[in-house]
């Protein structure tokens, strides 16, 4: 009886470990992107345009605002309908734009 539950516990612990790994990776990305953007801002814009340097938390808030207003990484993946494929690929005899 103990052996029967062991597989389920192992499966649960593997999925829990995977969830923790994904959450930690996403948190790292969310906190590292503003750091990288802050570095780019502070090395480029003060010298180029005379704008002031900004701190990490200012860039973090700016990153959140821009992500919110532009939709962030909201990517919708769906299968293309035949009509959409025809629109994108064009009909075989149709010339490409600009020809």
C-alpha positions as CSV (number, residue, x, y, z in Angstrom):
1,X,0.0,0.0,0.0
2,X,2.9,2.4,0.7
3,X,4.3,1.7,-2.8
4,X,1.1,2.6,-4.5
5,X,1.2,6.1,-3.0
6,X,4.9,6.6,-3.6
7,X,4.5,7.1,-7.4
8,X,1.8,9.7,-6.9
9,X,3.9,11.6,-4.4
10,X,6.9,11.5,-6.7
11,X,4.7,12.8,-9.6
12,X,3.4,15.6,-7.4
13,X,6.8,16.5,-6.2
14,X,8.1,16.6,-9.8
15,X,5.3,18.8,-10.9
16,X,5.7,21.0,-7.8
17,X,9.4,21.4,-8.5
18,X,8.6,22.3,-12.1
19,X,6.1,24.9,-11.0
20,X,8.6,26.4,-8.5
21,X,11.3,26.5,-11.2
22,X,9.0,28.2,-13.7
23,X,7.8,30.8,-11.1
24,X,11.4,31.5,-10.1
25,X,12.5,31.9,-13.8
26,X,9.6,34.3,-14.5
27,X,10.4,36.3,-11.4
28,X,14.0,36.5,-12.4
29,X,13.1,37.7,-15.9
30,X,10.6,40.3,-14.6
31,X,13.3,41.7,-12.3
32,X,16.2,41.5,-14.7
33,X,14.6,43.2,-17.7
34,X,14.2,46.5,-15.9
35,X,17.8,46.2,-14.7
36,X,19.0,45.8,-18.3
37,X,16.7,48.6,-19.5
38,X,18.0,50.9,-16.7
39,X,21.6,50.2,-17.8
40,X,20.7,51.0,-21.4
41,X,18.9,54.1,-20.4
42,X,21.6,55.4,-18.2
43,X,24.4,54.8,-20.7
44,X,22.6,56.2,-23.7
45,X,20.0,58.9,-23.0
46,X,21.9,61.2,-20.6
47,X,24.7,61.5,-23.1
48,X,22.6,61.5,-26.2
49,X,19.6,63.7,-25.2
50,X,20.6,65.2,-21.9
51,X,17.9,63.3,-20.0
52,X,18.6,62.5,-16.3
53,X,19.7,59.1,-15.2
54,X,17.0,57.0,-13.5
55,X,17.1,54.4,-10.8
56,X,16.1,50.7,-10.9
57,X,12.7,51.2,-9.3
58,X,11.8,54.1,-11.6
59,X,12.6,51.8,-14.6
60,X,10.7,49.0,-13.0
61,X,7.6,51.1,-12.7
62,X,8.1,52.4,-16.3
63,X,8.5,48.9,-17.5
64,X,5.2,47.9,-15.8
65,X,3.4,50.9,-17.3
66,X,4.7,50.2,-20.8
67,X,3.9,46.5,-20.5
68,X,0.4,47.3,-19.3
69,X,-0.3,49.8,-22.0
70,X,1.1,47.8,-24.9
71,X,-0.3,44.4,-23.8
72,X,3.0,43.1,-22.5
73,X,3.8,39.5,-23.6
74,X,0.1,38.8,-24.3
75,X,0.6,36.4,-27.2
76,X,-2.4,34.5,-28.5
77,X,-1.6,31.5,-30.5
78,X,-4.3,29.9,-32.6
79,X,-4.5,27.9,-35.8
80,X,-4.8,30.0,-38.9
81,X,-8.1,29.6,-40.8
82,X,-8.0,28.8,-44.5
83,X,-9.2,32.3,-45.3
84,X,-6.4,33.8,-43.2
85,X,-3.8,31.6,-44.8
86,X,-5.0,32.6,-48.3
87,X,-4.8,36.3,-47.2
88,X,-1.3,35.9,-45.9
89,X,0.1,33.7,-48.5
90,X,-1.9,35.1,-51.4
91,X,-3.3,33.3,-54.3
92,X,-0.7,31.5,-56.5
93,X,-1.2,33.7,-59.5
94,X,-1.3,37.0,-57.7
95,X,1.8,39.2,-57.9
96,X,3.6,40.2,-54.8
97,X,3.1,43.8,-53.6
98,X,5.4,46.3,-55.4
99,X,5.8,44.2,-58.5
